Amino acid sequence: MLLLTILYTVCSLWLSAYGFNAYWLIWLYLRHRRPSSPPPPLAAPPAVTVQLPLYNERHVVCRAIDALAALDWPRDRLQIQVLDDSTDDTVALARERVAHHRRRGIDIVHLRRDDRAGFKAGALNAALATAQGEYVAIFDADFVPSADFVRSTVPYLVADPGLAFVQTRWGHLNDSYSLLTQAQALALDGHFAIEHLARERAGLLSTFNGTGGVWRKKSIEDCGGWDPEQLTEDVDLAYRAQLEGWRGMTLAHVTAPAELPAQLLAFKQQQCRWAKGNLQCLLKLGGPLARAPISWSARLQGLIHLSNYLAHPLMLVVLLATLPLIWYGKLDNWPFGVLSLGTLGPPLLYALSQRELYPRWGERLRGLPTLICLGLGLVLNSTVAMVETLLGKPGSFQRTPKFQLRGQAGNWKASPYALSAGRLVWGEVALTLYALLTVYAAVARGHASAVPFLTLYVIAFGYMSVTSLRQSASPRSQRSEGTRRYDPSSSAD
């Protein structure tokens, strides 16, 4: 029981450190709060290549290609590469739209590979060999950049030869679709508008988020290209580039609108991939980062960023340890006080992002309770993903399904891309019951101070399990081409 008490205390304090880091980022942001200086006008527009990696995107492929073809840049200086690894009718749709825009005089090509070696990273590497631009913009299929995107980003890279990449803020095409999409919008706004800017303007390491940004081609080549072994090849390359002496920049005033996952299972699949990928990056780059000739604060913040998904297994350990400690009268309440203070940090960061970005920001906070449920409810999803990674079984790159949702319009339920619930949901059901039992034990043993925190676990796991089952693809759609069962241990793509 002593060992369990020590484990509980260590995990609680470690978990609190992530929460208190949100306060630190808020302070850095407020201290360095200033608008970005605009770059000087371009003397001549450089050559730019735009890459659109695809894999089975029938609902959004035409929208994405049309948006890229509408980019406002001299046609003789713009090349568009559609990197299509699809295995369904996306291929025919992409081929037709590419042919349409080629007839209009757009330099756009439809590239196919014999296999999906390296997944997205492999496709980007293969296409880079024929990329004619000095700068390479990258968009996932659910992004719809505005016509002035290149004009708003490339001048920063031209003006500063030390910049490897610029990352824009992700906008939201369907944040009003549901409470789930509202919650995701809150989290992403906090990430881009506060975290990104706080780190960058304080001289810390920045990051690239895989899409909605522009790279200097030379920096990619100098770093050896995208690593096909990494599920988050974007984070990996951004850190490697900065460890090589390059820098990154976030343009929070430039937005790249994208579709948020409206099916909870799709969101969980996305988070599973990100948890695996961040842990891969931590294992690969943690040592070089800790030894890098940069400031201690840059090293610390880099390690915190790469390890942020460790918060989820820590939460799980705290929950599992609480029941026996309460029951046998060994629970020390003081870590709950520290943990409670720490848990206020992220909501304050999200609220600040809304205050900075939107006039009617208070209305947008209605997604905060759902976001709290997601943050707690993902603990099993992320823990399983990270254990598999530690066991050397990261699986393959599983893309997040997109359904062409905009505003409150659109329906994903009839799509063959809709996911059905896998075995993991029953683990969430079991954790819901375990958390309920822990609440009962806290009440019965006189630990009332623990009840509010433990009740959040009950609500979060209940929300995740009930919503996953309710949104699971129907048996009819499960027989449709392309439908997959969400299971983080599956290597199916």
DRENDO-1510 file (C-alpha; in Angstrom, 1 decimal, always signed):
<recs>
REC; n; res; u; v; w
REC; 1; MET; +0.0; +0.0; +0.0 .
REC; 2; LEU; +3.0; +2.3; +0.6 .
REC; 3; LEU; +4.1; +1.9; -3.0 .
REC; 4; LEU; +0.6; +2.6; -4.2 .
REC; 5; THR; +0.5; +5.8; -2.1 .
REC; 6; ILE; +3.9; +6.9; -3.5 .
REC; 7; LEU; +2.7; +6.1; -7.1 .
REC; 8; TYR; -0.5; +8.1; -6.5 .
REC; 9; THR; +1.3; +11.1; -5.1 .
REC; 10; VAL; +4.0; +11.1; -7.9 .
REC; 11; CYS; +1.4; +10.9; -10.6 .
REC; 12; SER; -0.8; +13.6; -9.1 .
REC; 13; LEU; +2.1; +16.0; -8.8 .
REC; 14; TRP; +3.4; +15.2; -12.3 .
REC; 15; LEU; -0.1; +15.7; -13.7 .
REC; 16; SER; -0.4; +19.0; -11.8 .
REC; 17; ALA; +2.8; +20.1; -13.5 .
REC; 18; TYR; +1.1; +20.0; -16.9 .
REC; 19; GLY; -1.7; +22.1; -15.6 .
REC; 20; PHE; +0.6; +24.7; -14.0 .
REC; 21; ASN; +2.5; +24.8; -17.3 .
REC; 22; ALA; -0.7; +26.3; -18.8 .
REC; 23; TYR; -0.4; +29.2; -16.3 .
REC; 24; TRP; +3.2; +29.6; -17.5 .
REC; 25; LEU; +2.2; +29.8; -21.1 .
REC; 26; ILE; -0.5; +32.3; -20.3 .
REC; 27; TRP; +2.1; +34.5; -18.6 .
REC; 28; LEU; +4.5; +34.2; -21.5 .
REC; 29; TYR; +1.8; +35.1; -24.0 .
REC; 30; LEU; +0.7; +38.2; -22.0 .
REC; 31; ARG; +4.3; +39.3; -21.4 .
REC; 32; HIS; +5.2; +39.0; -25.1 .
REC; 33; ARG; +1.8; +40.0; -26.5 .
REC; 34; ARG; +2.5; +42.0; -29.6 .
REC; 35; PRO; +1.4; +41.9; -33.3 .
REC; 36; SER; +3.7; +40.3; -35.9 .
REC; 37; SER; +5.7; +42.8; -37.9 .
REC; 38; PRO; +4.6; +42.6; -41.6 .
REC; 39; PRO; +7.3; +41.6; -44.0 .
REC; 40; PRO; +8.5; +43.9; -46.7 .
REC; 41; PRO; +6.8; +43.7; -50.1 .
REC; 42; LEU; +8.1; +41.1; -52.5 .
REC; 43; ALA; +10.3; +42.3; -55.3 .
REC; 44; ALA; +9.3; +39.3; -57.3 .
REC; 45; PRO; +7.1; +36.3; -56.5 .
REC; 46; PRO; +9.1; +33.1; -55.9 .
REC; 47; ALA; +8.1; +29.7; -57.2 .
REC; 48; VAL; +5.7; +27.9; -54.8 .
REC; 49; THR; +4.6; +24.3; -54.8 .
REC; 50; VAL; +1.3; +23.3; -53.1 .
REC; 51; GLN; +1.0; +19.7; -52.0 .
REC; 52; LEU; -2.4; +18.0; -51.3 .
REC; 53; PRO; -1.9; +14.4; -49.8 .
REC; 54; LEU; -5.0; +12.3; -50.2 .
REC; 55; TYR; -6.2; +8.9; -49.1 .
REC; 56; ASN; -9.9; +8.0; -49.7 .
REC; 57; GLU; -11.4; +11.5; -49.5 .
REC; 58; ARG; -14.4; +11.3; -51.8 .
REC; 59; HIS; -16.5; +13.8; -49.8 .
REC; 60; VAL; -13.9; +16.7; -49.8 .
REC; 61; VAL; -11.4; +16.0; -52.6 .
REC; 62; CYS; -13.2; +18.3; -55.2 .
REC; 63; ARG; -13.6; +21.1; -52.7 .
REC; 64; ALA; -9.9; +20.9; -51.7 .
REC; 65; ILE; -8.6; +20.9; -55.3 .
REC; 66; ASP; -10.9; +23.8; -56.3 .
REC; 67; ALA; -9.7; +25.8; -53.3 .
REC; 68; LEU; -6.0; +25.3; -54.3 .
REC; 69; ALA; -6.7; +26.1; -57.9 .
REC; 70; ALA; -8.2; +29.4; -56.8 .
REC; 71; LEU; -5.0; +30.5; -54.9 .
REC; 72; ASP; -4.0; +34.1; -55.9 .
REC; 73; TRP; -0.5; +33.6; -57.2 .
REC; 74; PRO; +1.1; +34.1; -60.6 .
REC; 75; ARG; +0.3; +30.9; -62.6 .
REC; 76; ASP; +3.8; +30.6; -63.9 .
REC; 77; ARG; +5.1; +30.6; -60.3 .
REC; 78; LEU; +2.5; +28.1; -58.8 .
REC; 79; GLN; +2.6; +24.3; -59.0 .
REC; 80; ILE; +0.0; +22.1; -57.4 .
REC; 81; GLN; +0.6; +18.5; -56.7 .
REC; 82; VAL; -2.3; +16.2; -55.8 .
REC; 83; LEU; -0.7; +13.2; -54.0 .
REC; 84; ASP; -3.3; +10.6; -54.3 .
REC; 85; ASP; -2.8; +7.2; -52.5 .
REC; 86; SER; -6.6; +6.5; -52.5 .
REC; 87; THR; -8.1; +3.1; -53.1 .
REC; 88; ASP; -11.7; +4.1; -53.8 .
REC; 89; ASP; -13.6; +6.5; -56.1 .
REC; 90; THR; -11.5; +9.4; -54.8 .
REC; 91; VAL; -9.1; +8.6; -57.6 .
REC; 92; ALA; -11.6; +9.2; -60.4 .
REC; 93; LEU; -12.9; +12.4; -58.7 .
REC; 94; ALA; -9.4; +13.8; -58.2 .
REC; 95; ARG; -8.4; +12.9; -61.7 .
REC; 96; GLU; -11.4; +14.7; -63.2 .
REC; 97; ARG; -10.9; +17.9; -61.2 .
REC; 98; VAL; -7.2; +18.0; -62.0 .
REC; 99; ALA; -8.0; +17.6; -65.7 .
REC; 100; HIS; -10.6; +20.4; -65.4 .
REC; 101; HIS; -8.1; +22.8; -63.9 .
REC; 102; ARG; -5.3; +21.9; -66.3 .
REC; 103; ARG; -7.6; +22.9; -69.2 .
REC; 104; ARG; -7.9; +26.2; -67.5 .
REC; 105; GLY; -4.1; +26.7; -67.6 .
REC; 106; ILE; -3.4; +25.7; -64.0 .
REC; 107; ASP; -0.1; +23.8; -63.4 .
REC; 108; ILE; -1.6; +20.9; -61.5 .
REC; 109; VAL; -0.7; +17.3; -61.5 .
REC; 110; HIS; -2.3; +14.1; -60.2 .
REC; 111; LEU; +0.4; +11.9; -58.7 .
REC; 112; ARG; -0.1; +8.2; -57.9 .
REC; 113; ARG; +2.2; +5.7; -56.2 .
REC; 114; ASP; +2.5; +2.0; -56.6 .
REC; 115; ASP; +2.0; +1.5; -52.8 .
REC; 116; ARG; +1.5; +3.6; -49.7 .
REC; 117; ALA; +5.0; +3.1; -48.3 .
REC; 118; GLY; +5.6; +5.7; -45.6 .
REC; 119; PHE; +2.0; +6.9; -45.8 .
REC; 120; LYS; +1.7; +10.7; -45.8 .
REC; 121; ALA; +5.4; +11.2; -45.1 .
REC; 122; GLY; +6.3; +8.8; -48.0 .
REC; 123; ALA; +3.9; +10.7; -50.3 .
REC; 124; LEU; +5.4; +14.1; -49.4 .
REC; 125; ASN; +9.0; +12.8; -49.9 .
REC; 126; ALA; +8.2; +11.2; -53.3 .
REC; 127; ALA; +6.6; +14.4; -54.5 .
REC; 128; LEU; +9.3; +16.7; -53.2 .
REC; 129; ALA; +11.7; +15.3; -55.8 .
REC; 130; THR; +9.6; +16.9; -58.6 .
REC; 131; ALA; +8.5; +20.0; -56.6 .
REC; 132; GLN; +9.6; +23.1; -58.6 .
REC; 133; GLY; +8.9; +25.7; -55.9 .
REC; 134; GLU; +11.4; +27.2; -53.5 .
REC; 135; TYR; +8.6; +27.0; -50.9 .
REC; 136; VAL; +6.2; +24.2; -50.3 .
REC; 137; ALA; +2.7; +24.7; -48.9 .
REC; 138; ILE; +0.9; +21.7; -47.5 .
REC; 139; PHE; -2.8; +21.1; -47.0 .
REC; 140; ASP; -4.8; +18.1; -45.8 .
REC; 141; ALA; -7.9; +17.3; -47.7 .
REC; 142; ASP; -10.3; +18.9; -45.2 .
REC; 143; PHE; -8.7; +22.3; -45.5 .
REC; 144; VAL; -10.1; +25.2; -47.6 .
REC; 145; PRO; -7.5; +27.9; -47.7 .
REC; 146; SER; -8.5; +31.4; -48.8 .
REC; 147; ALA; -7.3; +32.8; -52.1 .
REC; 148; ASP; -4.7; +35.0; -50.5 .
REC; 149; PHE; -3.1; +32.3; -48.4 .
REC; 150; VAL; +0.2; +32.2; -50.3 .
REC; 151; ARG; +0.4; +36.0; -50.4 .
REC; 152; SER; -0.1; +36.1; -46.7 .
REC; 153; THR; +2.6; +33.6; -45.8 .
REC; 154; VAL; +5.4; +33.3; -48.3 .
REC; 155; PRO; +6.7; +36.9; -47.9 .
REC; 156; TYR; +7.7; +36.0; -44.3 .
REC; 157; LEU; +9.9; +33.2; -45.5 .
REC; 158; VAL; +11.4; +35.3; -48.3 .
REC; 159; ALA; +12.2; +38.1; -45.8 .
REC; 160; ASP; +13.9; +35.8; -43.2 .
REC; 161; PRO; +16.3; +33.2; -44.6 .
REC; 162; GLY; +16.5; +31.5; -41.2 .
REC; 163; LEU; +12.9; +30.5; -41.2 .
REC; 164; ALA; +12.2; +26.9; -42.1 .
REC; 165; PHE; +8.5; +27.1; -41.9 .
REC; 166; VAL; +5.5; +29.2; -41.1 .
REC; 167; GLN; +2.4; +27.7; -39.5 .
REC; 168; THR; -1.0; +29.4; -39.8 .
REC; 169; ARG; -3.8; +29.1; -37.3 .
REC; 170; TRP; -6.4; +26.5; -38.1 .
REC; 171; GLY; -9.9; +28.0; -38.6 .
REC; 172; HIS; -13.1; +26.0; -38.3 .
REC; 173; LEU; -15.6; +25.3; -41.1 .
REC; 174; ASN; -18.1; +23.5; -38.8 .
REC; 175; ASP; -17.4; +24.6; -35.2 .
REC; 176; SER; -21.2; +25.3; -34.8 .
REC; 177; TYR; -22.1; +21.7; -35.9 .
REC; 178; SER; -22.3; +20.2; -32.4 .
REC; 179; LEU; -21.0; +20.6; -28.9 .
REC; 180; LEU; -18.2; +18.1; -29.9 .
REC; 181; THR; -17.0; +20.4; -32.7 .
REC; 182; GLN; -17.3; +23.5; -30.5 .
REC; 183; ALA; -15.1; +21.8; -27.9 .
REC; 184; GLN; -12.5; +20.9; -30.4 .
REC; 185; ALA; -12.5; +24.5; -31.7 .
REC; 186; LEU; -11.8; +25.7; -28.2 .
REC; 187; ALA; -8.8; +23.4; -27.8 .
REC; 188; LEU; -7.3; +24.3; -31.2 .
REC; 189; ASP; -7.8; +28.0; -30.6 .
REC; 190; GLY; -5.9; +27.7; -27.3 .
REC; 191; HIS; -3.1; +25.7; -29.0 .
REC; 192; PHE; -2.6; +28.1; -31.9 .
REC; 193; ALA; -3.5; +31.5; -30.5 .
REC; 194; ILE; -1.9; +31.1; -27.1 .
REC; 195; GLU; +0.5; +28.2; -26.8 .
REC; 196; HIS; +2.1; +28.6; -30.2 .
REC; 197; LEU; +2.6; +32.4; -29.8 .
REC; 198; ALA; +3.8; +32.1; -26.2 .
REC; 199; ARG; +6.5; +29.7; -27.1 .
REC; 200; GLU; +7.6; +31.4; -30.2 .
REC; 201; ARG; +7.7; +34.9; -28.9 .
REC; 202; ALA; +9.5; +33.9; -25.8 .
REC; 203; GLY; +12.3; +32.4; -28.0 .
REC; 204; LEU; +11.3; +28.8; -27.4 .
REC; 205; LEU; +10.8; +26.0; -29.9 .
REC; 206; SER; +7.8; +26.2; -32.3 .
REC; 207; THR; +6.1; +23.4; -34.1 .
REC; 208; PHE; +4.4; +22.5; -37.4 .
REC; 209; ASN; +1.0; +20.9; -37.3 .
REC; 210; GLY; +1.1; +19.0; -40.6 .
REC; 211; THR; -1.1; +21.2; -42.7 .
REC; 212; GLY; -2.0; +24.9; -43.2 .
REC; 213; GLY; +1.6; +26.0; -43.4 .
REC; 214; VAL; +4.5; +26.6; -45.8 .
REC; 215; TRP; +8.0; +25.1; -45.7 .
REC; 216; ARG; +11.3; +26.3; -47.3 .
REC; 217; LYS; +12.2; +23.4; -49.5 .
REC; 218; LYS; +15.9; +23.7; -48.7 .
REC; 219; SER; +15.2; +23.2; -45.0 .
REC; 220; ILE; +13.3; +20.0; -45.6 .
REC; 221; GLU; +16.1; +18.7; -47.8 .
REC; 222; ASP; +18.8; +19.8; -45.3 .
REC; 223; CYS; +17.0; +17.8; -42.5 .
REC; 224; GLY; +16.8; +14.6; -44.6 .
REC; 225; GLY; +13.1; +14.9; -45.5 .
REC; 226; TRP; +10.1; +13.6; -43.8 .
REC; 227; ASP; +10.6; +10.5; -41.6 .
REC; 228; PRO; +8.2; +7.8; -42.8 .
REC; 229; GLU; +8.6; +6.0; -39.5 .
REC; 230; GLN; +6.9; +8.8; -37.6 .
REC; 231; LEU; +3.1; +9.0; -37.3 .
REC; 232; THR; +3.4; +12.7; -36.6 .
REC; 233; GLU; +6.0; +13.4; -39.2 .
REC; 234; ASP; +5.1; +17.1; -38.9 .
REC; 235; VAL; +6.2; +17.5; -35.3 .
REC; 236; ASP; +9.3; +15.4; -36.0 .
REC; 237; LEU; +10.5; +17.5; -38.9 .
REC; 238; ALA; +9.8; +20.8; -37.1 .
REC; 239; TYR; +11.9; +19.8; -34.1 .
REC; 240; ARG; +14.7; +18.3; -36.2 .
REC; 241; ALA; +14.9; +21.5; -38.3 .
REC; 242; GLN; +15.1; +23.7; -35.2 .
REC; 243; LEU; +17.7; +21.5; -33.6 .
REC; 244; GLU; +19.7; +22.0; -36.8 .
REC; 245; GLY; +19.5; +25.8; -36.3 .
REC; 246; TRP; +16.4; +26.7; -38.4 .
REC; 247; ARG; +13.5; +28.5; -36.9 .
REC; 248; GLY; +9.7; +28.3; -37.2 .
REC; 249; MET; +7.0; +31.0; -37.1 .
REC; 250; THR; +3.3; +31.0; -36.3 .
REC; 251; LEU; +1.1; +33.5; -38.1 .
REC; 252; ALA; -2.0; +33.5; -35.8 .
REC; 253; HIS; -3.6; +36.3; -37.9 .
REC; 254; VAL; -3.7; +34.1; -40.9 .
REC; 255; THR; -6.3; +31.3; -40.8 .
REC; 256; ALA; -6.6; +28.1; -42.8 .
REC; 257; PRO; -10.2; +26.8; -42.3 .
REC; 258; ALA; -10.7; +23.1; -41.8 .
REC; 259; GLU; -13.4; +20.6; -41.0 .
REC; 260; LEU; -13.5; +19.3; -37.4 .
REC; 261; PRO; -14.3; +15.6; -36.8 .
REC; 262; ALA; -18.1; +15.4; -36.0 .
REC; 263; GLN; -18.1; +11.7; -35.1 .
REC; 264; LEU; -16.5; +11.1; -31.7 .
REC; 265; LEU; -14.9; +7.9; -32.9 .
REC; 266; ALA; -13.2; +9.8; -35.7 .
REC; 267; PHE; -11.9; +12.3; -33.1 .
REC; 268; LYS; -10.6; +9.4; -30.9 .
REC; 269; GLN; -8.9; +7.9; -33.9 .
REC; 270; GLN; -7.2; +11.2; -34.6 .
REC; 271; GLN; -6.1; +11.6; -31.0 .
REC; 272; CYS; -4.8; +8.0; -30.9 .
REC; 273; ARG; -2.5; +8.8; -33.9 .
REC; 274; TRP; -1.3; +12.0; -32.3 .
REC; 275; ALA; -0.6; +10.3; -28.9 .
REC; 276; LYS; +1.4; +7.6; -30.7 .
REC; 277; GLY; +3.2; +10.1; -32.8 .
REC; 278; ASN; +4.1; +12.5; -30.0 .
REC; 279; LEU; +5.5; +9.6; -28.0 .
REC; 280; GLN; +7.5; +8.4; -31.0 .
REC; 281; CYS; +9.0; +11.9; -31.3 .
REC; 282; LEU; +9.7; +12.0; -27.5 .
REC; 283; LEU; +11.6; +8.7; -27.7 .
REC; 284; LYS; +13.5; +9.8; -30.8 .
REC; 285; LEU; +14.2; +13.4; -30.0 .
REC; 286; GLY; +14.0; +13.6; -26.2 .
REC; 287; GLY; +17.7; +12.9; -25.7 .
REC; 288; PRO; +19.0; +15.3; -28.5 .
REC; 289; LEU; +16.6; +17.9; -27.2 .
REC; 290; ALA; +17.8; +17.7; -23.6 .
REC; 291; ARG; +21.4; +18.0; -24.8 .
REC; 292; ALA; +20.8; +20.8; -27.4 .
REC; 293; PRO; +22.8; +24.0; -27.1 .
REC; 294; ILE; +19.6; +26.1; -26.4 .
REC; 295; SER; +18.2; +27.7; -23.3 .
REC; 296; TRP; +17.0; +25.5; -20.5 .
REC; 297; SER; +13.5; +26.9; -20.8 .
REC; 298; ALA; +13.4; +26.0; -24.5 .
REC; 299; ARG; +14.5; +22.4; -23.7 .
REC; 300; LEU; +12.0; +22.1; -20.9 .
REC; 301; GLN; +9.1; +23.5; -22.9 .
REC; 302; GLY; +10.0; +21.2; -25.8 .
REC; 303; LEU; +10.0; +18.1; -23.5 .
REC; 304; ILE; +6.7; +19.2; -22.0 .
REC; 305; HIS; +5.2; +19.6; -25.4 .
REC; 306; LEU; +6.4; +16.3; -26.7 .
REC; 307; SER; +5.3; +14.5; -23.6 .
REC; 308; ASN; +1.9; +16.2; -23.1 .
REC; 309; TYR; -0.1; +13.1; -24.0 .
REC; 310; LEU; +1.5; +11.4; -20.9 .
REC; 311; ALA; -1.1; +13.3; -18.9 .
REC; 312; HIS; -3.7; +10.7; -19.9 .
REC; 313; PRO; -2.0; +7.6; -18.5 .
REC; 314; LEU; -1.2; +9.7; -15.4 .
REC; 315; MET; -4.9; +10.5; -15.0 .
REC; 316; LEU; -5.8; +6.8; -15.4 .
REC; 317; VAL; -3.3; +5.8; -12.7 .
REC; 318; VAL; -4.6; +8.4; -10.3 .
REC; 319; LEU; -8.2; +7.1; -10.8 .
REC; 320; LEU; -7.2; +3.4; -10.4 .
REC; 321; ALA; -5.2; +4.1; -7.3 .
REC; 322; THR; -7.8; +6.3; -5.6 .
REC; 323; LEU; -10.3; +3.5; -4.9 .
REC; 324; PRO; -8.0; +1.2; -2.9 .
REC; 325; LEU; -6.4; +4.1; -1.1 .
REC; 326; ILE; -9.8; +5.5; +0.0 .
REC; 327; TRP; -11.1; +2.1; +1.0 .
REC; 328; TYR; -8.1; +1.2; +3.2 .
REC; 329; GLY; -7.9; +4.7; +4.6 .
REC; 330; LYS; -4.6; +5.5; +3.1 .
REC; 331; LEU; -5.6; +8.5; +0.9 .
REC; 332; ASP; -3.8; +11.7; +1.6 .
REC; 333; ASN; -6.0; +14.6; +0.4 .
REC; 334; TRP; -3.3; +17.1; -0.2 .
REC; 335; PRO; -2.5; +16.1; -3.8 .
REC; 336; PHE; -6.1; +16.7; -4.7 .
REC; 337; GLY; -5.7; +20.4; -3.7 .
REC; 338; VAL; -2.6; +20.8; -5.9 .
REC; 339; LEU; -4.3; +18.9; -8.7 .
REC; 340; SER; -7.4; +21.0; -8.5 .
REC; 341; LEU; -5.3; +24.2; -8.9 .
REC; 342; GLY; -3.5; +22.7; -11.8 .
REC; 343; THR; -6.7; +21.7; -13.6 .
REC; 344; LEU; -7.8; +25.3; -13.8 .
REC; 345; GLY; -4.8; +26.2; -16.0 .
REC; 346; PRO; -6.0; +24.8; -19.3 .
REC; 347; PRO; -9.6; +26.2; -19.1 .
REC; 348; LEU; -8.1; +29.7; -18.4 .
REC; 349; LEU; -5.9; +29.3; -21.4 .
REC; 350; TYR; -8.8; +28.3; -23.6 .
REC; 351; ALA; -10.9; +31.2; -22.3 .
REC; 352; LEU; -8.1; +33.6; -23.0 .
REC; 353; SER; -7.9; +32.4; -26.6 .
REC; 354; GLN; -11.6; +33.1; -27.1 .
REC; 355; ARG; -11.2; +36.5; -25.6 .
REC; 356; GLU; -8.3; +37.3; -28.0 .
REC; 357; LEU; -10.0; +35.9; -31.2 .
REC; 358; TYR; -13.7; +36.6; -31.1 .
REC; 359; PRO; -15.9; +39.6; -30.2 .
REC; 360; ARG; -18.6; +37.5; -28.6 .
REC; 361; TRP; -16.2; +35.2; -27.0 .
REC; 362; GLY; -18.3; +34.3; -23.9 .
REC; 363; GLU; -20.8; +32.5; -26.0 .
REC; 364; ARG; -18.1; +30.2; -27.4 .
REC; 365; LEU; -17.3; +28.9; -23.9 .
REC; 366; ARG; -20.4; +26.7; -23.9 .
REC; 367; GLY; -18.2; +24.0; -25.4 .
REC; 368; LEU; -15.9; +24.0; -22.4 .
REC; 369; PRO; -17.8; +21.3; -20.4 .
REC; 370; THR; -17.6; +19.0; -23.4 .
REC; 371; LEU; -13.9; +19.8; -23.8 .
REC; 372; ILE; -13.4; +18.8; -20.1 .
REC; 373; CYS; -15.2; +15.5; -20.8 .
REC; 374; LEU; -12.9; +14.9; -23.8 .
REC; 375; GLY; -9.8; +15.7; -21.9 .
REC; 376; LEU; -10.6; +13.2; -19.1 .
REC; 377; GLY; -12.5; +10.7; -21.3 .
REC; 378; LEU; -9.5; +10.2; -23.7 .
REC; 379; VAL; -7.3; +8.6; -21.0 .
REC; 380; LEU; -7.9; +5.0; -22.0 .
REC; 381; ASN; -7.7; +5.8; -25.7 .
REC; 382; SER; -4.3; +7.6; -25.3 .
REC; 383; THR; -3.0; +5.1; -22.8 .
REC; 384; VAL; -3.6; +2.1; -25.0 .
REC; 385; ALA; -2.1; +4.0; -27.9 .
REC; 386; MET; +1.1; +4.8; -25.9 .
REC; 387; VAL; +1.5; +1.3; -24.6 .
REC; 388; GLU; +1.4; +0.0; -28.1 .
REC; 389; THR; +4.0; +2.5; -29.1 .
REC; 390; LEU; +6.3; +1.5; -26.2 .
REC; 391; LEU; +5.8; -2.2; -27.3 .
REC; 392; GLY; +7.0; -1.3; -30.8 .
REC; 393; LYS; +3.5; -1.6; -32.3 .
REC; 394; PRO; +2.6; +1.9; -33.4 .
REC; 395; GLY; +0.4; +0.6; -36.2 .
REC; 396; SER; -0.1; +2.4; -39.5 .
REC; 397; PHE; -1.2; +5.9; -40.3 .
REC; 398; GLN; -5.0; +6.0; -39.9 .
REC; 399; ARG; -6.4; +9.2; -41.4 .
REC; 400; THR; -9.3; +11.0; -39.8 .
REC; 401; PRO; -12.5; +10.7; -41.9 .
REC; 402; LYS; -13.9; +13.9; -43.4 .
REC; 403; PHE; -17.5; +14.4; -44.6 .
REC; 404; GLN; -17.8; +17.9; -46.1 .
REC; 405; LEU; -19.5; +19.5; -43.2 .
REC; 406; ARG; -19.9; +23.3; -43.0 .
REC; 407; GLY; -21.6; +25.2; -40.3 .
REC; 408; GLN; -24.5; +23.1; -39.1 .
REC; 409; ALA; -25.0; +21.6; -42.5 .
REC; 410; GLY; -24.1; +18.1; -43.6 .
REC; 411; ASN; -24.6; +14.5; -42.5 .
REC; 412; TRP; -21.8; +12.0; -41.9 .
REC; 413; LYS; -23.9; +9.1; -40.6 .
REC; 414; ALA; -24.6; +7.5; -44.0 .
REC; 415; SER; -21.0; +7.8; -45.2 .
REC; 416; PRO; -19.0; +4.6; -45.8 .
REC; 417; TYR; -16.2; +6.4; -43.9 .
REC; 418; ALA; -18.2; +6.5; -40.7 .
REC; 419; LEU; -16.5; +4.4; -38.0 .
REC; 420; SER; -18.1; +1.7; -35.8 .
REC; 421; ALA; -17.2; +1.2; -32.2 .
REC; 422; GLY; -14.5; -1.3; -31.3 .
REC; 423; ARG; -13.5; -3.1; -28.2 .
REC; 424; LEU; -12.2; +0.0; -26.5 .
REC; 425; VAL; -15.6; +1.4; -25.8 .
REC; 426; TRP; -16.3; -1.5; -23.4 .
REC; 427; GLY; -13.2; -0.5; -21.5 .
REC; 428; GLU; -14.7; +3.0; -21.2 .
REC; 429; VAL; -17.9; +1.5; -19.9 .
REC; 430; ALA; -16.0; -0.4; -17.3 .
REC; 431; LEU; -14.1; +2.7; -16.2 .
REC; 432; THR; -17.4; +4.6; -15.9 .
REC; 433; LEU; -18.6; +1.9; -13.4 .
REC; 434; TYR; -15.2; +1.9; -11.6 .
REC; 435; ALA; -15.3; +5.7; -11.2 .
REC; 436; LEU; -18.9; +5.4; -9.8 .
REC; 437; LEU; -17.7; +2.9; -7.3 .
REC; 438; THR; -14.8; +5.2; -6.4 .
REC; 439; VAL; -17.3; +8.1; -5.8 .
REC; 440; TYR; -19.3; +5.8; -3.5 .
REC; 441; ALA; -16.2; +4.8; -1.6 .
REC; 442; ALA; -15.2; +8.5; -1.2 .
REC; 443; VAL; -18.6; +9.3; +0.3 .
REC; 444; ALA; -18.7; +6.3; +2.5 .
REC; 445; ARG; -15.2; +6.8; +3.9 .
REC; 446; GLY; -15.6; +10.5; +4.5 .
REC; 447; HIS; -13.4; +11.9; +1.6 .
REC; 448; ALA; -15.9; +14.5; +0.4 .
REC; 449; SER; -13.2; +16.7; -1.0 .
REC; 450; ALA; -12.4; +14.0; -3.6 .
REC; 451; VAL; -16.0; +13.6; -4.8 .
REC; 452; PRO; -16.2; +16.5; -7.3 .
REC; 453; PHE; -13.0; +15.5; -9.0 .
REC; 454; LEU; -14.0; +11.8; -9.2 .
REC; 455; THR; -17.5; +12.7; -10.4 .
REC; 456; LEU; -15.8; +14.4; -13.5 .
REC; 457; TYR; -14.4; +11.0; -14.3 .
REC; 458; VAL; -17.8; +9.4; -14.2 .
REC; 459; ILE; -19.3; +12.1; -16.4 .
REC; 460; ALA; -16.4; +12.0; -18.9 .
REC; 461; PHE; -16.2; +8.2; -19.3 .
REC; 462; GLY; -20.0; +8.0; -19.5 .
REC; 463; TYR; -20.0; +10.7; -22.2 .
REC; 464; MET; -17.3; +8.9; -24.2 .
REC; 465; SER; -18.9; +5.4; -24.0 .
REC; 466; VAL; -22.5; +6.4; -24.5 .
REC; 467; THR; -21.7; +8.8; -27.4 .
REC; 468; SER; -19.4; +6.3; -29.1 .
REC; 469; LEU; -22.0; +3.6; -29.0 .
REC; 470; ARG; -24.8; +6.1; -30.1 .
REC; 471; GLN; -22.7; +7.4; -33.0 .
REC; 472; SER; -21.3; +4.0; -34.0 .
REC; 473; ALA; -22.0; +3.2; -37.7 .
REC; 474; SER; -25.1; +1.1; -38.2 .
REC; 475; PRO; -24.8; -2.6; -39.3 .
REC; 476; ARG; -25.9; -1.6; -42.8 .
REC; 477; SER; -23.2; +1.0; -43.2 .
REC; 478; GLN; -20.7; -1.4; -41.7 .
REC; 479; ARG; -21.1; -3.5; -44.8 .
REC; 480; SER; -20.5; -0.6; -47.1 .
REC; 481; GLU; -17.1; -0.2; -48.8 .
REC; 482; GLY; -14.6; +1.8; -46.7 .
REC; 483; THR; -16.3; +1.6; -43.3 .
REC; 484; ARG; -13.9; +0.6; -40.6 .
REC; 485; ARG; -14.1; -0.4; -36.9 .
REC; 486; TYR; -12.3; +2.0; -34.6 .
REC; 487; ASP; -9.8; +0.0; -32.7 .
REC; 488; PRO; -6.5; +1.6; -31.7 .
REC; 489; SER; -4.7; -1.7; -31.7 .
REC; 490; SER; -5.7; -2.3; -35.3 .
REC; 491; SER; -3.2; -1.8; -38.1 .
REC; 492; ALA; -5.9; -1.6; -40.7 .
REC; 493; ASP; -5.8; +1.6; -42.7 .
</recs>
